[in-house]
Amino acid sequence: MITLTIFPPAFGLRNVSPFCLKAELALKFLGLEYQIEILDDPRKAPKGKLPFLRIDSTKTNSSEIIADSELIFDYLDELSQGGLYGELSDHAVAQGKAWTRLAEDHLYWIMVASRWVDDEWFPIVREDFFGALPGPLTYIISYFARKQMKQTYLLHGLGKHSLNDQKKFARADLKSISDAVGKDGFILGENLSCFDFTTASLLAGILDQRKETWLNNITDEFPLLRDYAERVQKEVGVYAREIV
């Protein structure tokens, strides 16, 4: 049995992390049987972050842990005998990896900052992530978590720029994705690929979160991105938001 461990719902999203959502999209796309497990505290995860897969074998009575969404993709591709990368050329994989780096190592951190660093939006983070803690612990722990997040953003390099410059970077990233997918396409062209799970997961998290951040206003400048995120999620049947 495959178990995917993810964050609990937050910000109006059933899958708040784009890394968790992309792993779930891959599992569903491959038609693998899996179950979802919720972990409130990512520090308890094998690498202190989510998602991770646990593969329980009844034959050997053993478990295997795969932590990190990219390593999960590698594992699932091997398990499915090339179900994720097998039909892609080396050039297509190279392109997909480049888009992954743009999304996860650049645009993702701008999204994080729009939630954690923005003074008007952080109370939502405090409530949704730390609201279950007793009394003043909600404020104490969220304060130190935010301080650490700000320091991480600073060390990344993006945090050293003004907000206006960060918005320019975000706009450039979003325009690049919009130009790549066009009106009816996907990140590598006409056909859906596993690399769409990365970019569409991030966009879905931005577009469907509640309430909106300043990054939403920039993303709305590129209406093709909402269509693209919806197209990928509908194609697989997994969504960031709760579907009623």
BAROZA-762851 format. One record per atom (N, C-alpha, C): x, z, y; residue in one letter. Coordinates in pm, whole numbers, padded with zeros to 5 digits, always signed. Layout:
BEGIN
XZYA ...
//
This chain:
BEGIN
+00084+00000-00120M +00000+00000+00000M +00088+00000+00125M +00050-00081+00222I +00120-00088+00349I +00044-00007+00452I +00113+00083+00520T +00053+00162+00626T +00127+00133+00756T +00052+00094+00858L +00108+00070+00990L +00075+00190+01078L +00178+00255+01129T +00158+00372+01213T +00172+00331+01359T +00069+00364+01439I +00062+00321+01579I +00020+00437+01669I +00019+00412+01799F -00028+00509+01896F -00180+00524+01889F -00233+00636+01936P -00379+00648+01949P -00429+00563+02064P -00559+00536+02070P -00615+00458+02181P -00587+00523+02316P -00571+00442+02418A -00552+00491+02555A -00578+00377+02652A -00609+00411+02777F -00625+00314+02885F -00733+00209+02854F -00830+00245+02772G -00933+00150+02734G -00891+00055+02625G -00777+00079+02565L -00724-00008+02459L -00725+00066+02326L -00762-00003+02219R -00755+00058+02086R -00612+00052+02032R -00534-00042+02086N -00394-00055+02047N -00314-00065+02176N -00262+00049+02223V -00207+00057+02357V -00067-00003+02368V +00003-00014+02257S +00140-00064+02259S +00145-00210+02215S +00207-00299+02293P +00219-00438+02249P +00302-00453+02121P +00394-00362+02098F +00474-00366+01976F +00389-00335+01854F +00299-00238+01870C +00207-00203+01760C +00109-00316+01736C +00057-00375+01844L -00042-00482+01829L +00020-00604+01763L +00142-00639+01801K +00203-00759+01742K +00227-00740+01592K +00261-00617+01550A +00278-00589+01408A +00146-00602+01334A +00038-00554+01395E -00093-00565+01332E -00139-00711+01325E -00110-00788+01429L -00143-00930+01427L -00071-01001+01312L +00055-00966+01290A +00132-01029+01182A +00074-00994+01046A +00039-00869+01026L -00019-00826+00899L -00150-00899+00871L -00235-00907+00973K -00364-00974+00957K -00345-01123+00936K -00254-01184+01009F -00226-01327+00998F -00181-01363+00857F -00101-01277+00796L -00050-01302+00661L -00151-01269+00552L -00262-01208+00589G -00364-01173+00490G -00324-01059+00400G -00235-00972+00450L -00189-00859+00369L -00285-00741+00383L -00300-00668+00275E -00383-00548+00279E -00302-00434+00341E -00361-00369+00439Y -00290-00260+00507Y -00390-00160+00562Y -00339-00045+00597Q -00421+00056+00664Q -00349+00105+00789Q -00428+00156+00883I -00374+00204+01010I -00367+00356+01007I -00257+00408+01055E -00239+00552+01069E -00201+00580+01215E -00261+00683+01273I -00236+00718+01413I -00137+00834+01420I -00041+00821+01512L +00056+00929+01535L +00056+00960+01685L +00021+01082+01720D +00012+01121+01861D +00150+01133+01926D +00247+01181+01852D +00379+01210+01907D +00483+01117+01846D +00528+01015+01920P +00624+00919+01864P +00758+00982+01829P +00787+01101+01883R +00912+01168+01848R +00919+01203+01700R +00803+01206+01636K +00799+01236+01493K +00820+01112+01408K +00827+00996+01471A +00851+00871+01398A +00997+00863+01355A +01028+00780+01255P +01165+00773+01202P +01271+00746+01308P +01243+00661+01405K +01339+00632+01510K +01291+00681+01647K +01192+00768+01644G +01140+00823+01768G +01057+00726+01848G +01007+00620+01782K +00924+00523+01851K +00830+00458+01751K +00729+00390+01804L +00629+00323+01721L +00627+00175+01757L +00586+00092+01659P +00527+00122+01528P +00635+00138+01420P +00588+00179+01304F +00668+00167+01183F +00576+00143+01065F +00630+00077+00965L +00558+00051+00841L +00605+00148+00733L +00512+00193+00653R +00547+00267+00531R +00490+00189+00413R +00575+00156+00321I +00533+00082+00202I +00542+00175+00083I +00427+00211+00029D +00421+00302-00086D +00404+00220-00214D +00492+00245-00308S +00487+00175-00436S +00439+00270-00544S +00328+00233-00609T +00278+00316-00719T +00360+00294-00846T +00424+00177-00854K +00504+00147-00973K +00630+00233-00979K +00696+00246-00864T +00821+00323-00861T +00802+00463-00803T +00680+00491-00759N +00650+00622-00699N +00746+00652-00584N +00767+00553-00498S +00861+00567-00387S +00802+00504-00261S +00863+00535-00147S +00819+00481-00018S +00938+00420+00054S +00910+00314+00129E +01010+00250+00213E +00958+00247+00356E +01044+00281+00450I +01007+00284+00591I +01077+00169+00664I +00998+00093+00740I +01052-00012+00825I +01012+00022+00968I +01109+00059+01051A +01082+00099+01188A +01138-00005+01285A +01058-00042+01385D +01088-00143+01487D +01013-00271+01452D +00943-00324+01553S +00854-00438+01529S +00931-00563+01487S +01050-00582+01538E +01126-00701+01498E +01172-00690+01352E +01213-00571+01312L +01250-00550+01172L +01128-00560+01081L +01014-00519+01132I +00888-00534+01056I +00860-00682+01033I +00880-00764+01136F +00861-00908+01120F +00954-00964+01012F +01081-00923+01015D +01176-00971+00915D +01132-00931+00774D +01085-00808+00761Y +01039-00759+00631Y +00917-00838+00584Y +00821-00857+00675L +00698-00927+00637L +00724-01074+00605L +00819-01134+00675D +00853-01272+00645D +00912-01284+00505D +00998-01189+00470E +01056-01190+00335E +00950-01160+00230E +00864-01064+00259L +00759-01027+00165L +00665-01144+00138L +00636-01222+00241S +00541-01334+00229S +00611-01466+00199S +00740-01457+00170Q +00818-01577+00136Q +00812-01683+00248Q +00841-01637+00367G +00847-01727+00481G +00718-01745+00555G +00626-01652+00541G +00496-01664+00605G +00500-01660+00757G +00606-01603+00815L +00617-01596+00960L +00712-01701+01017L +00828-01717+00956Y +00930-01806+01010Y +00953-01932+00926Y +00901-01934+00806G +00937-02037+00709G +00910-02179+00751G +00804-02201+00828E +00768-02337+00869E +00826-02375+01005E +00907-02288+01063L +00965-02313+01194L +01108-02364+01180L +01145-02459+01265S +01282-02506+01267S +01373-02401+01330S +01503-02416+01310D +01598-02325+01373D +01583-02327+01525D +01558-02446+01579H +01540-02459+01724H +01417-02383+01771H +01307-02393+01695A +01184-02322+01731A +01204-02171+01724A +01274-02124+01623V +01302-01980+01611V +01387-01935+01728V +01485-02015+01767A +01570-01981+01881A +01486-01969+02008A +01396-02064+02028Q +01307-02058+02144Q +01219-01933+02139Q +01165-01906+02021G +01077-01790+02005G +01149-01660+02033G +01274-01651+01988K +01353-01530+02014K +01376-01513+02164K +01400-01623+02233A +01421-01615+02378A +01294-01566+02449A +01177-01617+02409W +01052-01569+02467W +01030-01422+02435W +01068-01381+02315T +01055-01240+02277T +01137-01152+02368T +01260-01194+02398R +01345-01114+02485R +01286-01105+02627R +01233-01216+02678L +01172-01214+02810L +01056-01114+02812L +00972-01121+02710A +00853-01036+02706A +00889-00889+02685A +00970-00861+02585E +00991-00723+02543E +01103-00651+02618E +01200-00724+02667D +01313-00660+02734D +01308-00673+02886D +01206-00742+02937H +01195-00757+03082H +01053-00729+03131H +00959-00816+03095L +00822-00799+03144L +00759-00670+03093L +00791-00632+02970Y +00736-00507+02915Y +00770-00388+03004Y +00895-00382+03050W +00937-00266+03130W +00871-00266+03267W +00840-00382+03318I +00765-00389+03443I +00624-00335+03420I +00564-00368+03306M +00434-00313+03271M +00439-00161+03261M +00542-00109+03195V +00558+00036+03182V +00567+00101+03320V +00647+00040+03408A +00662+00096+03543A +00532+00095+03620A +00451-00010+03601S +00323-00017+03672S +00229+00094+03629S +00254+00151+03512R +00173+00263+03465R +00237+00397+03499R +00363+00413+03463W +00429+00543+03469W +00488+00576+03605W +00536+00477+03678V +00605+00503+03804V +00508+00506+03922V +00402+00428+03914D +00305+00422+04022D +00230+00555+04036D +00235+00613+04154D +00175+00746+04176D +00024+00746+04158D -00041+00635+04193E -00187+00630+04182E -00232+00612+04038E -00149+00549+03955W -00190+00520+03818W -00146+00628+03719W -00040+00702+03752F +00013+00797+03655F -00087+00902+03608F -00181+00949+03690P -00281+01045+03639P -00355+00995+03516P -00373+00862+03504I -00437+00807+03384I -00346+00825+03263I -00217+00803+03282V -00119+00828+03175V -00123+00974+03134V -00124+01063+03233R -00125+01207+03205R -00248+01246+03123R -00363+01192+03163E -00487+01228+03095E -00493+01171+02954E -00460+01043+02940D -00476+00977+02811D -00366+01014+02711D -00245+01038+02759F -00134+01070+02669F -00114+01220+02648F -00147+01299+02750F -00112+01442+02744F -00232+01533+02767F -00351+01475+02785G -00468+01554+02820G -00513+01653+02714G -00475+01628+02589A -00518+01718+02481A -00434+01845+02473A -00325+01849+02548L -00240+01968+02547L -00310+02083+02619L -00282+02205+02578P -00349+02320+02640P -00299+02347+02782P -00395+02372+02872G -00367+02420+03006G -00257+02350+03082G -00164+02429+03137P -00058+02373+03221P +00043+02286+03147P +00043+02290+03014L +00136+02207+02939L +00114+02059+02968L -00011+02022+02995T -00041+01883+03029T +00046+01836+03145T +00057+01920+03248Y +00133+01883+03367Y +00284+01899+03347Y +00323+02003+03276I +00466+02029+03256I +00529+01919+03170I +00469+01892+03055I +00527+01794+02963I +00517+01654+03021I +00405+01622+03086S +00392+01488+03145S +00493+01469+03258S +00523+01576+03331Y +00623+01566+03439Y +00759+01526+03384Y +00802+01594+03278F +00933+01565+03222F +00935+01431+03149F +00823+01394+03088A +00816+01263+03022A +00826+01152+03127A +00758+01171+03239R +00764+01071+03346R +00905+01064+03405R +00968+01178+03421K +01104+01181+03474K +01199+01103+03384K +01184+01122+03254Q +01267+01049+03158Q +01238+00899+03163Q +01110+00863+03176M +01074+00722+03182M +01133+00657+03307M +01127+00726+03420K +01186+00673+03543K +01336+00653+03527K +01403+00747+03462Q +01547+00736+03441Q +01579+00617+03350Q +01498+00598+03247T +01517+00483+03157T +01500+00353+03232T +01401+00347+03318Y +01374+00226+03398Y +01490+00199+03494Y +01547+00307+03547L +01661+00293+03636L +01783+00241+03560L +01807+00295+03443L +01921+00253+03362L +01904+00108+03314L +01781+00068+03290H +01756-00071+03253H +01805-00165+03361H +01789-00124+03486G +01830-00206+03599G +01714-00246+03687G +01597-00265+03628L +01480-00303+03707L +01442-00194+03806L +01465-00069+03767G +01427+00042+03853G +01512+00055+03979G +01619-00022+03988K +01705-00020+04106K +01653-00113+04216K +01553-00193+04182H +01499-00291+04277H +01377-00234+04349H +01350-00290+04465S +01230-00253+04538S +01106-00299+04462S +00993-00241+04499L +00868-00280+04434L +00839-00428+04459L +00868-00476+04577N +00844-00618+04607N +00929-00707+04517N +01053-00668+04494D +01139-00747+04405D +01089-00741+04261D +01042-00623+04218Q +00987-00612+04083Q +00865-00704+04067Q +00785-00713+04169K +00668-00802+04166K +00712-00949+04157K +00821-00984+04225K +00873-01120+04216K +00919-01150+04074K +00987-01054+04012F +01033-01072+03874F +00914-01090+03780F +00811-01006+03799A +00692-01014+03714A +00624-01150+03731A +00612-01193+03854R +00546-01322+03882R +00622-01437+03816R +00755-01431+03820A +00837-01536+03759A +00820-01536+03607A +00817-01417+03546D +00797-01409+03400D +00661-01464+03361D +00559-01422+03433L +00422-01463+03399L +00403-01613+03421L +00460-01667+03527K +00451-01811+03550K +00519-01889+03438K +00633-01837+03390S +00705-01905+03281S +00618-01912+03156S +00552-01802+03122I +00467-01801+03003I +00348-01895+03023I +00287-01889+03142S +00172-01974+03171S +00210-02122+03163S +00324-02157+03218D +00369-02297+03214D +00396-02341+03071D +00444-02248+02988A +00477-02282+02850A +00353-02306+02765A +00251-02223+02782V +00134-02234+02694V +00032-02335+02746V +00030-02357+02877G -00064-02455+02933G -00210-02416+02911G -00294-02516+02908K -00438-02492+02899K -00484-02455+02759K -00432-02522+02658D -00483-02500+02522D -00372-02473+02420D -00249-02456+02466G -00137-02447+02374G -00095-02306+02339G +00019-02299+02276F +00079-02173+02235F +00224-02170+02282F +00294-02063+02258I +00425-02043+02318I +00527-02147+02271I +00511-02202+02151L +00604-02303+02101L +00543-02443+02097L +00427-02458+02157G +00366-02591+02157G +00219-02588+02117G +00180-02680+02030E +00039-02696+01995E -00009-02597+01890E +00083-02538+01812N +00043-02456+01698N +00077-02309+01719N -00010-02224+01669L +00013-02080+01671L +00135-02045+01587L +00218-01953+01638S +00331-01902+01562S +00339-01750+01579S +00424-01688+01500C +00437-01542+01509C +00489-01498+01646C +00555-01587+01719F +00606-01549+01850F +00493-01536+01953F +00379-01596+01926D +00263-01573+02010D +00214-01429+02000D +00240-01366+01886F +00195-01228+01870F +00268-01137+01970F +00392-01170+02001T +00468-01092+02096T +00416-01109+02238T +00408-01233+02284T +00367-01258+02423T +00220-01225+02446T +00133-01262+02353A -00010-01237+02371A -00041-01088+02365A +00031-01012+02283S +00009-00867+02276S +00039-00800+02409S +00148-00842+02470L +00184-00786+02600L +00081-00822+02706L +00041-00947+02708L -00058-00991+02806L -00193-00922+02786L -00234-00905+02660A -00361-00837+02632A -00357-00693+02681A -00244-00628+02662G -00231-00490+02709G -00241-00479+02860G -00188-00578+02929I -00198-00580+03075I -00340-00612+03119I -00398-00717+03063L -00526-00769+03112L -00645-00680+03077L -00637-00610+02965D -00754-00533+02918D -00743-00383+02943D -00633-00337+03004Q -00621-00194+03032Q -00716-00154+03144Q -00754-00029+03146R -00843+00024+03249R -00786+00157+03299R -00773+00176+03431K -00807+00078+03533K -00691-00019+03553K -00710-00113+03644E -00607-00213+03665E -00488-00155+03740E -00369-00209+03713T -00248-00174+03788T -00216-00288+03885T -00111-00269+03963W -00070-00378+04053W -00025-00500+03974W +00017-00479+03850L +00059-00592+03768L -00061-00679+03728L -00179-00619+03715N -00299-00697+03686N -00327-00800+03795N -00308-00758+03921N -00335-00849+04031N -00244-00971+04026N -00120-00951+03986I -00027-01063+03974I -00065-01149+03855I -00098-01086+03744T -00134-01161+03623T -00258-01247+03647T -00350-01197+03728D -00472-01273+03758D -00444-01401+03837D -00324-01413+03892E -00287-01536+03962E -00270-01653+03864E -00262-01619+03735F -00238-01720+03632F -00351-01713+03529F -00467-01773+03561P -00585-01760+03474P -00564-01814+03333P -00470-01906+03314L -00445-01958+03180L -00393-01849+03087L -00335-01743+03142L -00280-01637+03057L -00391-01558+02987L -00501-01534+03056R -00612-01464+02990R -00669-01550+02877R -00685-01678+02905D -00734-01769+02801D -00640-01770+02681D -00511-01771+02708Y -00411-01774+02601Y -00416-01646+02517Y -00419-01531+02584A -00423-01405+02510A -00548-01396+02423A -00661-01441+02478E -00785-01441+02401E -00775-01538+02283E -00714-01652+02305R -00701-01754+02201R -00622-01702+02082R -00512-01635+02109V -00428-01582+02001V -00501-01472+01925V -00562-01379+01999Q -00631-01268+01934Q -00749-01317+01850Q -00824-01413+01904K -00939-01467+01832K -00895-01542+01707K -00785-01615+01718E -00734-01692+01605E -00703-01603+01485E -00650-01483+01514V -00609-01392+01406V -00721-01294+01371V -00798-01254+01472G -00906-01158+01448G -00866-01014+01473G -00764-00994+01557V -00719-00860+01596V -00708-00858+01747V -00759-00749+01808Y -00764-00741+01954Y -00700-00611+02002Y -00646-00617+02124A -00592-00496+02187A -00706-00401+02222A -00814-00458+02275R -00926-00375+02317R -01019-00347+02199R -01104-00253+02219E -01205-00221+02118E -01315-00326+02124E -01347-00387+02012I -01453-00488+02004I -01579-00419+01949I -01685-00419+02029V -01810-00353+01989V -01904-00458+01928V 
//
